[in-house]
Amino acid sequence: MEILRNDLQELEKSIFPKYQESADIIKTQKTDQRKHSQKLISDLNKQGEALHREIKIIIQRKQSEIEAIDAQHTAAIETQEAVIYKALNEIKQAIQDIKILLHTSDFGLVFKYRSRIEEFKNLPPKLTISLPNLLPQKINREELLKQFGSLSPLSIETEGYTLPSLGAESSPPARQLLDVPRLITRIHATVCHELYNVSCLSDEKIWTSGNNNIMNLYNLQGDVIKYVQTKSGNTPKDIAVTRSGDLVYTDYNDSSINLVIGKQIQKLITLRGWRPRYLHVCSTSSGDLLVIMNSDDRKQTKVVRYSGSTEKQSIQWDDHGKPLYSSSDIQYLSENKNSDICVADCVACAVVVVSAAGNFRFRYTGPPSTPRKSFNPYGITTDSQGNILVSDYWNDRIHIINGDGHFLRFIHNFDLKRPYGLCVDSQDNLFLAEQNTGVVKKVQNYK
């Protein structure tokens, strides 16, 4: 009986929920697949329309050339025609004059006659015109296909895993929060006038970016040990560090996501119709990239998951077909240890959390004692305990909530000033970037 009870508990509490989550993910993937296929067809038709427009422009240009040649041809013929008809009229007049003289008795007129035979023998030059021909090129279907662009190859991967038994060591041990968070160090990132983003390369090094086009790597002593300038010269919207230690940044102005390897920068993803804002590198074995982006008309917002440069998932609507996110300029995001996707939505004054399958879980708008509109979420990160940390910009404090959206406490000591971007290191120490002071503060939260 004990075996039955244990099996029932494990099936109900662990195995069934995970299979249900997998089924939800498949459902979302099917929907996304249909949408993506429709988008590909729409993009193909748009490219076809663009090529039709170009062909029409070329035809109009060639037609104009033909009309110009026709005008020159006509002018030359009319000029020659005028010369010939003038000579014909003069010859007719000469014939008529000679016939009159042959029957006249006025020899004075005969003596005045001057022959124009030699003049008329000089016939007008013949007009030789070489008419142009259209020399059509053989249509090369392969070259024409290239003008439509190419489809990137489909990548389908499966990754098997086994659930640990209940009671097995499957997550970091529970840790207790300090009674009062402790400030460990201050790093003065004075290279930029306003500091926005911070991302941990290691426990000893952090990347930062602000309101210029330079991204700086600092040690904890505040020394710049490396810097990178954006390829376009634009200000990076957000930065993140990949699992292999490379830097990734979004360029909102040229709609690109860029990868920095050493000093080399390559465009990882270029968007069409959308502009990337904030991003997060997943800490799971997949190392997926989560990007929150706005449509060019700034009316829509969605979260997209990429594996490399391949789109795997798009999250935009709730179960009722309503937008999950506002069209805010500031929407940081993070992934929790249970694969929940957490978005700090500034305009909505809320943290919006969905499951890995994109299903809505909860919306946090501040503790019950706090009026909703006084919550101004900017930066967001999560720690090994599954807690969510959110910077409350205008109230100069950090909210800590658990993985189910329940408020735990504030961090508001050590004179916080306009906290913006957040990240945590491997020891769950919090790094927070203060916009106006240009200071990154490292804070110890756990005992």
matplotlib code that plots the C-alpha trace (Angstrom):
import matplotlib.pyplot as plt

x = [0.0, 2.9, 4.2, 0.8, 0.5, 4.0, 3.3, 0.0, 1.7, 4.5, 2.1, -0.2, 2.3, 5.2, 4.8, 1.2, 1.8, 5.0, 3.2, 0.4, 2.9, 4.5, 1.0, 0.4, 3.8, 2.9, -0.4, 1.3, 4.0, 1.2, -0.4, 2.9, 3.8, 0.6, 1.1, 4.7, 3.8, 1.2, 3.8, 6.2, 3.6, 2.7, 6.4, 6.8, 3.8, 5.2, 8.5, 6.7, 4.8, 8.1, 9.6, 6.5, 6.9, 10.5, 9.7, 7.0, 9.5, 12.0, 9.3, 8.3, 12.0, 12.5, 9.2, 10.5, 13.7, 11.6, 9.5, 12.7, 14.1, 10.8, 10.8, 14.4, 13.4, 10.3, 12.2, 14.9, 12.2, 10.2, 13.4, 14.3, 10.6, 10.7, 13.9, 12.4, 9.0, 10.8, 12.8, 9.7, 7.9, 10.8, 11.1, 7.4, 7.8, 10.8, 8.8, 5.9, 8.3, 10.0, 6.7, 5.6, 8.9, 8.6, 5.4, 6.3, 7.2, 9.0, 12.6, 13.7, 12.3, 14.0, 17.4, 16.9, 16.3, 19.0, 19.1, 18.8, 19.4, 22.8, 21.4, 18.5, 20.8, 22.3, 19.6, 19.0, 21.1, 19.3, 18.2, 19.5, 18.1, 19.1, 16.1, 16.8, 15.7, 14.9, 17.3, 15.6, 17.8, 16.9, 15.1, 17.3, 14.9, 17.6, 18.7, 15.1, 14.6, 17.5, 15.6, 12.9, 15.4, 16.0, 14.4, 16.6, 16.7, 14.2, 15.8, 13.9, 15.5, 14.3, 15.8, 15.0, 15.0, 13.9, 12.1, 13.8, 11.9, 10.0, 12.3, 15.4, 17.9, 16.6, 17.0, 19.3, 18.7, 16.3, 18.2, 17.0, 16.9, 18.9, 16.9, 18.4, 20.1, 23.8, 25.6, 28.8, 30.4, 29.8, 31.1, 31.2, 30.4, 31.1, 31.8, 28.1, 25.9, 23.0, 23.3, 20.7, 21.8, 24.0, 24.7, 27.0, 29.9, 31.0, 30.9, 33.8, 33.0, 30.0, 29.0, 27.2, 25.6, 23.9, 23.0, 26.0, 27.2, 29.8, 29.4, 32.0, 33.2, 34.1, 35.8, 34.5, 37.2, 35.5, 38.2, 37.2, 38.9, 37.3, 34.9, 33.0, 31.4, 28.1, 28.6, 26.0, 27.0, 23.5, 22.9, 22.3, 18.8, 19.8, 22.7, 23.0, 25.8, 25.5, 26.3, 29.6, 30.5, 29.8, 28.0, 24.6, 23.0, 19.8, 20.0, 16.5, 17.2, 18.4, 16.1, 19.0, 20.2, 24.0, 26.6, 30.0, 32.8, 36.0, 36.1, 34.1, 30.4, 28.0, 24.4, 22.7, 19.1, 17.6, 13.9, 11.4, 8.4, 9.5, 12.1, 13.9, 14.1, 15.1, 16.5, 17.4, 19.7, 18.0, 20.0, 18.7, 20.9, 19.3, 20.7, 17.7, 17.4, 14.2, 13.6, 10.7, 10.0, 7.5, 6.0, 7.2, 4.0, 4.5, 1.0, 2.0, 4.4, 5.5, 8.1, 10.0, 12.2, 15.2, 17.5, 20.5, 18.8, 15.8, 12.5, 11.0, 8.1, 6.1, 4.1, 1.7, -1.9, -3.7, -6.3, -9.0, -7.1, -6.1, -2.6, -0.4, 1.8, 1.4, 3.3, 5.7, 9.2, 10.6, 9.9, 12.7, 12.3, 13.8, 13.2, 12.6, 14.1, 10.8, 11.0, 8.3, 8.8, 8.6, 8.2, 8.4, 5.8, 6.3, 3.3, 1.0, 2.5, 2.8, 5.0, 3.4, 4.3, 3.5, 4.6, 7.1, 4.2, 3.1, 0.1, -0.8, 0.1, -0.2, 0.1, 1.9, 1.0, 2.7, 1.9, -1.7, -0.9, 0.5, -1.7, -1.4, -0.3, 2.5, 4.4, 6.9, 8.7, 11.8, 14.6, 13.8, 15.8, 15.3, 17.5, 18.2, 15.4, 12.8, 12.2, 11.6, 13.4, 12.0, 13.3, 10.6, 12.2, 10.3, 10.0, 13.7, 13.3, 13.4, 10.5, 11.2, 8.3, 8.2, 7.6, 3.8, 3.6, 3.4, 5.2, 8.2, 9.8, 11.4, 15.0, 15.1, 18.1, 21.6, 20.2, 18.9, 18.5, 16.5, 17.3, 17.1, 18.7, 19.2, 21.1, 22.3, 25.5, 26.0, 25.7, 22.4, 24.1, 22.1, 23.7, 21.6, 22.3, 21.3, 20.4, 21.2, 24.2, 25.9, 26.6, 26.2, 25.6, 26.3, 23.8, 23.8, 20.3, 20.8, 22.5]
y = [0.0, 2.4, 1.8, 2.7, 5.8, 6.9, 6.2, 8.1, 11.1, 11.2, 10.8, 13.6, 16.0, 15.6, 13.5, 14.5, 18.3, 18.0, 16.0, 18.5, 21.4, 19.5, 19.2, 22.9, 23.6, 21.4, 23.2, 26.6, 25.3, 24.2, 27.6, 29.3, 27.0, 27.9, 31.6, 31.4, 29.5, 32.2, 34.8, 33.1, 33.1, 36.7, 37.7, 35.7, 37.5, 40.9, 40.0, 39.0, 42.3, 44.2, 42.4, 43.2, 46.8, 46.8, 45.0, 47.6, 50.4, 48.8, 48.4, 52.1, 53.1, 51.0, 52.4, 55.9, 55.0, 53.7, 56.8, 59.0, 57.0, 57.2, 61.0, 61.2, 58.9, 61.0, 64.3, 63.0, 61.7, 64.9, 67.0, 64.8, 65.0, 68.8, 68.9, 66.5, 68.3, 71.7, 70.3, 68.7, 72.0, 73.8, 71.2, 71.5, 75.2, 74.8, 72.5, 74.9, 77.9, 76.0, 75.0, 78.7, 79.8, 77.2, 78.9, 82.5, 85.1, 87.2, 86.3, 88.6, 86.1, 83.2, 85.0, 85.5, 81.7, 80.0, 76.1, 74.4, 70.9, 70.5, 71.8, 69.3, 66.5, 66.7, 64.6, 64.9, 62.4, 59.2, 58.8, 55.6, 54.7, 51.6, 50.8, 49.5, 46.0, 44.6, 41.9, 40.0, 38.0, 34.4, 34.3, 32.5, 30.9, 30.2, 33.8, 34.9, 32.6, 34.3, 37.6, 36.0, 35.2, 31.8, 29.9, 29.1, 25.4, 23.9, 22.8, 20.2, 19.0, 16.8, 16.8, 14.0, 14.3, 12.3, 13.7, 13.2, 11.3, 13.3, 14.1, 13.9, 16.7, 18.6, 22.2, 24.4, 24.1, 26.7, 29.8, 32.4, 36.1, 38.4, 40.5, 43.6, 43.4, 44.3, 46.6, 44.9, 47.4, 50.3, 50.4, 53.9, 53.5, 57.1, 56.6, 57.4, 60.2, 57.8, 54.1, 51.6, 48.0, 45.6, 41.9, 39.5, 38.0, 36.3, 36.9, 39.3, 41.1, 42.9, 44.5, 47.8, 50.1, 53.5, 56.4, 56.2, 53.6, 52.1, 48.9, 48.5, 45.5, 46.4, 44.5, 44.9, 47.6, 49.8, 49.4, 49.2, 46.1, 46.0, 48.1, 47.5, 50.1, 49.2, 48.4, 50.9, 53.7, 53.5, 53.2, 49.6, 49.1, 46.1, 43.8, 40.1, 37.5, 34.1, 30.8, 30.8, 34.3, 36.3, 39.6, 40.1, 43.5, 44.8, 47.7, 49.2, 51.7, 49.2, 46.4, 44.0, 41.6, 41.5, 39.0, 40.2, 37.6, 39.2, 42.5, 41.2, 42.0, 40.0, 40.5, 37.5, 38.4, 41.2, 41.8, 43.0, 45.0, 44.7, 46.4, 44.6, 46.2, 44.0, 40.5, 37.7, 34.6, 31.6, 29.8, 26.3, 23.9, 25.2, 28.7, 30.2, 33.9, 35.7, 39.0, 41.5, 43.6, 46.2, 46.4, 49.3, 51.2, 50.7, 49.2, 45.6, 43.9, 40.3, 38.0, 35.8, 32.8, 32.2, 29.2, 30.9, 32.9, 30.6, 31.7, 28.9, 30.6, 33.8, 35.0, 37.9, 37.0, 35.6, 32.8, 35.4, 36.9, 40.0, 41.5, 40.2, 43.3, 47.0, 49.0, 50.3, 51.7, 49.9, 46.1, 44.1, 40.4, 37.4, 33.6, 32.0, 28.6, 26.9, 28.4, 31.0, 34.1, 37.3, 40.7, 44.0, 46.2, 49.8, 51.3, 48.6, 49.1, 45.3, 42.3, 39.8, 36.2, 33.3, 29.7, 28.2, 27.4, 31.1, 30.5, 33.4, 32.7, 35.9, 39.6, 41.4, 45.1, 45.7, 44.6, 45.0, 48.0, 49.9, 51.7, 50.1, 53.2, 53.9, 50.8, 51.5, 48.3, 48.7, 46.1, 42.5, 39.4, 36.1, 34.1, 30.4, 30.3, 31.2, 34.7, 37.6, 40.9, 44.1, 47.6, 50.2, 53.2, 56.2, 54.8, 54.1, 50.5, 46.9, 44.5, 40.8, 38.4, 34.7, 32.5, 32.7, 36.5, 36.9, 39.9, 39.1, 42.4, 45.7, 46.6, 50.3, 51.0, 52.3, 55.4, 53.9, 56.4, 55.5, 51.8, 50.6, 47.3, 44.3, 41.0, 38.4, 36.4, 32.7, 33.4, 35.3, 38.6, 41.4, 44.0, 47.0, 49.9, 53.4, 55.6, 59.1, 58.4, 56.0, 53.6, 49.8, 48.5, 44.9, 43.8, 40.6, 39.3, 35.8, 34.5]
z = [0.0, 0.8, -2.8, -4.2, -2.1, -3.1, -6.8, -6.6, -5.0, -7.6, -10.5, -9.3, -7.9, -10.3, -13.4, -14.5, -14.2, -16.3, -19.0, -18.9, -19.3, -22.3, -23.9, -23.4, -25.0, -28.0, -28.4, -28.4, -30.8, -33.2, -33.1, -33.5, -36.4, -38.3, -37.7, -38.8, -42.0, -42.8, -42.1, -44.5, -47.2, -46.6, -46.7, -50.0, -51.5, -50.4, -52.0, -55.2, -55.2, -54.7, -57.7, -59.8, -58.9, -59.9, -63.2, -63.9, -63.3, -65.7, -68.4, -68.0, -68.2, -71.4, -72.9, -72.3, -74.1, -77.1, -77.1, -77.2, -80.1, -81.9, -81.5, -83.0, -85.9, -86.6, -86.6, -89.0, -91.5, -91.3, -92.0, -95.0, -96.2, -96.1, -98.2, -100.8, -101.1, -101.4, -104.3, -105.9, -105.8, -107.4, -110.2, -110.9, -111.2, -113.5, -115.8, -115.9, -116.7, -119.5, -121.1, -121.1, -122.6, -125.5, -126.6, -126.0, -128.6, -126.1, -126.8, -124.0, -121.5, -123.3, -123.1, -119.3, -118.8, -116.6, -116.5, -113.1, -114.4, -112.7, -109.5, -109.6, -110.5, -107.0, -105.4, -101.7, -99.6, -98.9, -95.3, -93.8, -90.4, -88.4, -86.3, -82.8, -81.8, -78.3, -77.5, -74.7, -72.3, -71.6, -68.2, -65.7, -63.3, -60.7, -60.7, -60.4, -57.4, -55.7, -55.9, -53.7, -51.0, -49.4, -46.5, -43.6, -42.9, -40.5, -37.2, -35.2, -32.0, -29.2, -25.8, -23.4, -19.7, -16.7, -13.7, -10.4, -7.7, -5.1, -2.3, -4.5, -4.5, -7.6, -6.6, -4.5, -0.8, 0.7, 1.9, 4.4, 3.6, 5.7, 8.2, 6.5, 3.1, 3.2, 0.8, -0.3, -2.7, -5.0, -8.6, -10.2, -13.9, -14.7, -18.5, -19.3, -18.0, -17.4, -16.4, -17.6, -17.8, -15.8, -16.6, -14.7, -16.7, -13.5, -9.7, -10.2, -13.5, -14.8, -18.1, -18.1, -20.7, -20.6, -22.8, -25.1, -27.6, -25.3, -23.3, -20.5, -18.5, -14.9, -12.1, -8.6, -7.9, -10.5, -13.2, -16.9, -18.1, -21.5, -23.6, -26.9, -29.1, -31.0, -34.6, -35.8, -33.3, -31.8, -28.1, -27.0, -25.6, -23.4, -22.8, -21.6, -21.3, -23.0, -21.3, -23.1, -21.8, -24.9, -24.8, -26.6, -27.1, -28.8, -31.3, -31.4, -34.1, -36.7, -35.5, -34.8, -32.1, -32.0, -30.7, -29.5, -29.6, -28.5, -30.4, -33.3, -33.6, -35.8, -36.4, -34.9, -35.8, -38.0, -37.5, -40.0, -38.8, -35.2, -33.0, -30.2, -26.7, -23.8, -23.7, -21.4, -21.9, -20.4, -17.8, -18.9, -20.9, -24.1, -23.6, -25.5, -26.0, -24.8, -26.5, -25.9, -28.9, -30.2, -33.7, -35.8, -35.2, -31.5, -31.1, -30.3, -27.9, -27.8, -26.2, -28.7, -27.8, -30.1, -30.4, -32.0, -34.8, -35.2, -33.7, -31.5, -29.7, -29.7, -26.7, -27.2, -26.2, -23.2, -23.3, -24.2, -27.1, -25.2, -25.2, -22.3, -22.5, -23.0, -25.6, -23.1, -23.8, -20.7, -20.4, -18.9, -18.7, -17.0, -16.8, -13.4, -12.4, -13.2, -16.7, -16.0, -18.1, -16.0, -17.7, -15.8, -17.7, -16.7, -18.4, -17.0, -13.5, -13.3, -13.4, -15.9, -15.4, -17.9, -18.0, -20.3, -22.7, -22.7, -20.5, -18.1, -14.5, -12.5, -12.5, -9.6, -9.1, -5.8, -2.2, -1.1, 1.0, -2.0, -4.5, -8.0, -9.9, -7.5, -8.7, -11.4, -12.4, -14.5, -14.1, -13.2, -12.4, -10.6, -8.1, -7.4, -4.9, -7.6, -6.1, -8.5, -7.8, -9.4, -9.4, -8.4, -10.2, -8.9, -5.4, -5.0, -3.9, -4.9, -4.6, -3.8, -4.6, -4.7, -7.7, -7.2, -7.0, -3.2, -1.8, 0.5, 1.2, 0.0, -0.4, 0.2, 2.5, 1.7, -0.1, -3.3, -6.2, -9.3, -9.5, -13.1, -14.5, -12.2, -12.3, -9.8, -9.6, -8.8, -5.1, -5.4, -4.7, -6.4, -8.7, -9.3, -11.7, -10.5, -13.5, -12.3, -10.1, -12.5, -9.6, -9.6, -6.1, -5.1, -2.4, -0.2, 0.3, 1.8, 4.9]

ax = plt.figure().add_subplot(projection="3d")
ax.plot(x, y, z, "-o")
ax.set_aspect("equal")
plt.show()
